[in-house]
Amino acid sequence: MSNPQATGKLIGVIVLIVFGLIFLSIFAPFTTIPSGHVGVATLFGKVDEQEMTEGFHLINPLKKVYKVDCRNQEETFNDLGVPSQDQLSTEVDITVKWRVNPEYAAEAFKETGDADKLKQTHLIPKVRSLTREAGKSVVRAEDFYQNEVQSSMQKQIQEGLQELAAKGILVDDVLMRRVDLPRTIVEGVHEKKRQEQKAEQQKAEFERFKTEQQQKIAQAEAEREASEQQALQRQLLADAKAYEIVAEAKARAEAIRIEGEALRESPDLIKLRAVEKWSGTVPRVTLGEQMIPLINLSEEVKGE
């Protein structure tokens, strides 16, 4: 049979252990700050000015420690309406890369709260305000498509967000993700693009026609030059032939002249030419039944 006194002592020890664990869980004299966080301790609502760095810390059990996330974060703002100078509203998506300043976490927690409170209270309203303000410098809604305009807006928003450093928020980058122009502008842009494409097609067609005409002109010019060359060759041949005829005629005339002078100077040469042309047949005439030759043989005999 068990000893009632021993059993009572055991139960008392167990109760003490349980109450001790409960006390330690509520009033733990230590805490651990995870990586990428800082600890902010409060005692009866008063915030300690010194942040607690990563690692293990012994603390006053009566203090409460808040672990503030100081890692890099991204916040995307969808469908932000941005009016331009032409009174049209364009929707844009913007992503902001930000983080809590670990060196200012205690002051920021004291004034505003943890990272989520900082985002809701300072970051979101500031981004919306700066985005609308940046849109005022854009003349036309379709200008939002230009890279220069987007880069300028991103820079302007990021510079404006640097003011949040005093609230414990550090902004590293601002990115414009999407631009959704008003429907009327989109239709106009598409129509303009169609007209530009049509103009390019017409320009290409004109260049093709121009090239064809130039080829035809070049071909006609080549044919004309070939015809002129052929005509020139024919003219040269004709001139050579004419020259040949003239030269031959002149030579014949000169020969005739020389022969005429020789004939005038030598009568016997005339007789020689006559003999050379005589065929040997003596012309005859018929007187009655006799044929009498028509040649003066006496002259020939005398000549001998």
BALUMLUM-431929 format. One record per residue (C-alpha): residue number from 1; residue in one letter; x negated, y, z negated. Coordinates in Angstrom, 3 decimals. Each point is the difference from the previous one (the first is absolute). Layout:
// residues N
  pos  code         X         Y         Z
  NUM     A         X         Y         Z
...
//
This chain:
// residues 304
  pos  code         X         Y         Z
    1     M     0.000     0.000     0.000
    2     S    -1.417     3.290     1.044
    3     N    -0.935     2.746    -2.374
    4     P     2.596     2.817     0.182
    5     Q    -2.589     2.545    -1.083
    6     A    -2.381    -0.926     2.844
    7     T     2.804     0.176     2.516
    8     G     0.941     3.456    -1.223
    9     K    -3.575     1.214     0.372
   10     L    -0.184    -1.351     3.564
   11     I     3.203     1.772     0.973
   12     G    -1.336     3.211    -1.511
   13     V    -3.201    -0.236     2.023
   14     I     1.925    -0.577     3.207
   15     V     2.204     3.015    -0.689
   16     L    -3.039     2.154    -0.664
   17     I    -1.615    -1.143     3.237
   18     V     3.139     0.781     1.997
   19     F     0.348     3.428    -1.564
   20     G    -3.708     0.582     0.597
   21     L     0.328    -0.833     3.662
   22     I     3.027     2.246     0.308
   23     F    -1.895     2.820    -1.694
   24     L    -3.017    -0.475     2.237
   25     S     2.181    -0.017     3.122
   26     I     1.614     3.245    -1.075
   27     F    -2.897     1.695    -1.716
   28     A    -2.981    -1.558     1.805
   29     P    -3.290     1.723    -0.941
   30     F    -1.430    -0.549     3.487
   31     T     0.978     0.301     3.698
   32     T    -1.394    -0.861     3.428
   33     I     0.068     2.408     2.970
   34     P     0.064    -1.870     3.346
   35     S    -2.119     0.883     3.025
   36     G     1.150     3.079     1.927
   37     H     1.878     1.416    -2.995
   38     V    -0.616     2.405    -2.839
   39     G     1.607    -0.106    -3.401
   40     V     1.884     2.894    -1.528
   41     A     0.614    -0.362    -3.762
   42     T     2.742     1.764    -1.960
   43     L     0.610     0.214    -3.715
   44     F     3.487     1.030    -1.043
   45     G     0.459     1.694     3.402
   46     K    -3.308     1.865     0.019
   47     V    -2.207    -0.860     2.981
   48     D    -3.717    -0.577    -0.486
   49     E    -2.019     2.299     2.255
   50     Q    -2.649    -2.671     0.679
   51     E     0.910    -2.713     2.526
   52     M    -0.893    -3.616    -0.722
   53     T    -2.147    -1.621     2.689
   54     E     0.186    -3.570     1.291
   55     G    -0.730    -2.808    -2.464
   56     F     0.603    -0.921    -3.659
   57     H     0.702     2.703    -2.599
   58     L     0.635    -0.016    -3.778
   59     I     2.770     2.435    -0.829
   60     N     2.153     1.248    -2.815
   61     P     2.784    -2.595    -0.304
   62     L     2.515     2.826    -0.250
   63     K    -0.975     1.396     3.388
   64     K     1.811    -0.923     3.182
   65     V    -2.104    -0.398     3.172
   66     Y     1.360     0.683     3.508
   67     K    -1.946    -1.510     2.887
   68     V    -0.033     2.422     2.942
   69     D    -0.688    -1.436     3.476
   70     C    -2.736     2.027     1.715
   71     R    -0.480    -2.237     3.041
   72     N     0.518     1.156     3.595
   73     Q     3.643     0.129     0.929
   74     E     2.020     0.729     3.147
   75     E     3.332     1.728     0.166
   76     T     1.888     0.060     3.310
   77     F     2.645     2.627     0.670
   78     N     2.448    -1.143     2.671
   79     D     2.276     2.151     2.149
   80     L    -1.214     3.371    -1.250
   81     G     1.907     2.712     1.864
   82     V    -2.387     2.628     1.378
   83     P     1.530     3.043     1.740
   84     S    -2.068     1.728     2.684
   85     Q     0.249     3.582     1.242
   86     D     2.604    -0.960     2.613
   87     Q     2.397    -0.909    -2.846
   88     L    -0.103    -3.718     0.807
   89     S    -0.678    -2.576    -2.713
   90     T    -2.504    -2.801     0.601
   91     E    -0.281    -3.037    -2.256
   92     V    -3.475    -1.162    -1.000
   93     D    -1.476    -2.725    -2.197
   94     I    -2.958     1.028    -2.162
   95     T    -2.244    -2.146    -2.180
   96     V    -1.952     1.584    -2.866
   97     K    -2.968    -1.761    -1.583
   98     W    -0.341     1.148    -3.608
   99     R    -1.104    -0.999    -3.495
  100     V     0.099     1.226    -3.597
  101     N    -3.106     1.862    -1.103
  102     P    -1.399    -2.178    -2.831
  103     E    -1.731     3.005    -1.566
  104     Y     3.304     1.879    -0.211
  105     A     2.296    -2.909    -0.842
  106     A     0.553     0.988    -3.652
  107     E     0.924     3.579     0.885
  108     A     2.211    -1.159     2.880
  109     F     1.707    -2.546    -2.261
  110     K     0.537     2.665    -2.613
  111     E     1.568     2.433     2.484
  112     T     1.861    -2.410     2.297
  113     G    -0.381    -3.693    -0.769
  114     D    -1.454    -3.086     1.652
  115     A    -0.879    -0.478     3.710
  116     D     3.615    -0.566     1.058
  117     K     1.112     3.173    -1.803
  118     L    -2.812     1.956     1.674
  119     K     1.114    -1.262     3.410
  120     Q     3.667     0.765    -0.527
  121     T    -0.553     3.365    -1.642
  122     H    -2.834     1.507     2.052
  123     L    -1.068    -2.033     3.049
  124     I     3.308    -0.693     1.756
  125     P     1.477     3.540    -0.219
  126     K    -3.328     1.554     1.004
  127     V    -0.363    -2.215     3.089
  128     R     3.532     0.773     1.177
  129     S    -0.511     3.729    -0.489
  130     L    -3.387     0.106     1.740
  131     T     1.264    -2.068     2.930
  132     R     2.853     2.389     0.671
  133     E    -2.357     2.936    -0.372
  134     A    -2.474    -1.503     2.476
  135     G     2.799    -0.432     2.550
  136     K     0.525     3.772     0.132
  137     S    -3.229     0.402     1.946
  138     V     1.254    -2.310     2.773
  139     V     1.559     1.990     2.836
  140     R     1.997    -2.759     1.700
  141     A     1.209    -3.360    -1.246
  142     E    -1.708    -1.877     2.839
  143     D    -3.326     1.441    -1.190
  144     F     0.084    -2.529    -2.860
  145     Y    -1.192    -2.560     2.576
  146     Q    -3.269     1.872     0.461
  147     N    -2.982    -1.403    -1.888
  148     E    -1.234     3.490    -0.843
  149     V     3.323     0.877    -1.653
  150     Q     0.095    -3.204    -2.042
  151     S    -3.609     0.429    -1.131
  152     S     0.695     3.587    -1.007
  153     M     3.070    -1.003    -2.016
  154     Q    -1.855    -2.812    -1.769
  155     K    -2.807     2.376    -0.925
  156     Q     2.412     2.690    -1.210
  157     I     1.957    -2.466    -2.184
  158     Q    -3.161    -1.529    -1.451
  159     E    -1.437     3.402    -0.876
  160     G     3.257     0.968    -1.686
  161     L     0.026    -3.200    -2.053
  162     Q    -3.390     0.853    -1.499
  163     E     1.917     2.272    -2.387
  164     L     1.260    -3.160    -1.730
  165     A    -3.489    -0.598    -1.387
  166     A     1.021     2.271    -2.868
  167     K     2.833    -2.452    -0.708
  168     G    -2.326    -3.017    -0.039
  169     I     0.674    -1.154     3.604
  170     L    -2.813    -0.400     2.532
  171     V     1.011    -0.219     3.690
  172     D    -2.517    -1.729     2.298
  173     D     1.801    -0.021     3.357
  174     V     3.227     0.854     1.829
  175     L     1.088    -1.976     3.069
  176     M     2.881     0.716     2.373
  177     R     1.430    -3.400     0.937
  178     R     2.987     0.699     2.235
  179     V     1.597     2.895     1.857
  180     D     3.650    -0.258     1.016
  181     L     1.055     2.991     2.100
  182     P     3.622     1.159     0.345
  183     R     1.937    -1.987     2.583
  184     T     0.397     2.960     2.343
  185     I    -3.752     0.551    -0.019
  186     V    -0.712    -3.686     0.560
  187     E     2.320    -0.038     3.010
  188     G    -1.640     3.164     1.287
  189     V    -3.466    -1.466    -0.447
  190     H     1.020    -3.159     1.843
  191     E     1.510     2.053     2.817
  192     K    -3.125     2.116     0.199
  193     K    -2.099    -3.156     0.166
  194     R     2.192    -1.365     2.786
  195     Q    -0.377     3.250     1.924
  196     E    -3.754    -0.060    -0.500
  197     Q    -0.144    -3.590     1.243
  198     K     2.145     0.952     2.989
  199     A    -2.269     2.954     0.725
  200     E    -3.034    -2.280    -0.217
  201     Q     1.623    -2.429     2.438
  202     Q     0.786     2.834     2.406
  203     K    -3.537     1.284    -0.356
  204     A    -1.377    -3.462     0.738
  205     E     2.329    -0.291     3.020
  206     F    -1.134     3.404     1.246
  207     E    -3.653    -0.975    -0.433
  208     R     0.658    -3.212     1.925
  209     F     1.743     1.938     2.803
  210     K    -2.804     2.557    -0.002
  211     T    -2.581    -2.773     0.281
  212     E     1.877    -1.609     2.876
  213     Q     0.229     3.327     1.829
  214     Q    -3.700     0.633    -0.528
  215     Q    -0.752    -3.445     1.380
  216     K     2.182     0.692     3.024
  217     I    -1.682     3.359     0.529
  218     A    -3.418    -1.606    -0.303
  219     Q     1.020    -2.716     2.465
  220     A     1.374     2.578     2.455
  221     E    -3.157     2.064    -0.368
  222     A    -2.120    -3.078     0.674
  223     E     2.084    -0.850     3.066
  224     R    -0.277     3.597     1.223
  225     E    -3.755    -0.028    -0.441
  226     A    -0.187    -3.350     1.815
  227     S     2.142     1.398     2.857
  228     E    -2.191     3.093     0.204
  229     Q    -3.085    -2.215     0.047
  230     Q     1.456    -2.116     2.779
  231     A     1.020     3.128     1.944
  232     L    -3.484     1.411    -0.467
  233     Q    -1.515    -3.250     1.289
  234     R     2.324     0.053     3.006
  235     Q    -0.909     3.645     0.617
  236     L    -3.685    -0.831    -0.161
  237     L     0.496    -2.893     2.407
  238     A     2.002     2.212     2.339
  239     D    -2.637     2.721    -0.187
  240     A    -2.713    -2.554     0.729
  241     K     1.978    -1.337     2.963
  242     A     0.648     3.474     1.315
  243     Y    -3.635     0.869    -0.421
  244     E    -0.921    -3.156     1.877
  245     I     2.397     0.872     2.835
  246     V    -1.237     3.573     0.175
  247     A    -3.613    -1.127    -0.062
  248     E     0.662    -2.561     2.725
  249     A     1.844     2.589     2.107
  250     K    -2.808     2.469    -0.471
  251     A    -2.552    -2.629     0.979
  252     R     2.017    -0.937     3.103
  253     A     0.410     3.642     0.943
  254     E    -3.706     0.579    -0.483
  255     A    -0.788    -3.007     2.181
  256     I     2.344     1.252     2.689
  257     R    -1.596     3.440    -0.187
  258     I    -3.473    -1.408     0.293
  259     E     1.036    -2.238     2.903
  260     G     1.707     2.924     1.729
  261     E    -3.136     2.085    -0.272
  262     A    -2.017    -2.881     1.385
  263     L     2.380    -0.407     2.887
  264     R    -0.212     3.679     0.795
  265     E    -3.751    -0.080    -0.043
  266     S    -0.324    -3.289     1.980
  267     P     2.492    -0.500     2.968
  268     D    -1.526    -3.435     0.723
  269     L     1.218    -1.088    -3.387
  270     I     3.536     0.585     1.196
  271     K    -0.588    -2.378     2.882
  272     L    -1.480    -2.515    -2.415
  273     R     3.071     0.194    -2.177
  274     A     2.195    -0.520     3.084
  275     V    -2.017    -3.049     1.044
  276     E     0.199    -1.354    -3.536
  277     K     3.761     0.312     0.098
  278     W     0.257    -1.510     3.576
  279     S     1.341    -3.533    -0.054
  280     G    -1.656    -0.980     3.315
  281     T     3.185     0.133     2.044
  282     V    -0.049     2.420     2.960
  283     P     3.269     1.822     0.537
  284     R     1.346    -0.541     3.524
  285     V     2.614     1.548     2.258
  286     T     1.729    -1.732     2.891
  287     L     0.023     1.720     3.409
  288     G     1.995    -2.194     2.202
  289     E    -1.324    -3.499    -0.387
  290     Q    -3.463     1.034    -1.353
  291     M    -0.906     0.713    -3.579
  292     I    -2.501     2.837    -0.385
  293     P    -1.909     0.377    -3.281
  294     L     0.359     3.403    -1.713
  295     I    -3.679     0.479    -0.753
  296     N    -2.662     2.022     1.666
  297     L    -2.619    -2.626     0.575
  298     S    -2.137     2.400     1.864
  299     E    -0.423     2.034    -3.156
  300     E    -0.993    -3.073    -1.897
  301     V    -2.436    -0.993     2.676
  302     K    -1.468     3.446    -0.015
  303     G    -0.390    -0.202    -3.652
  304     E    -2.047    -3.110     0.356
//
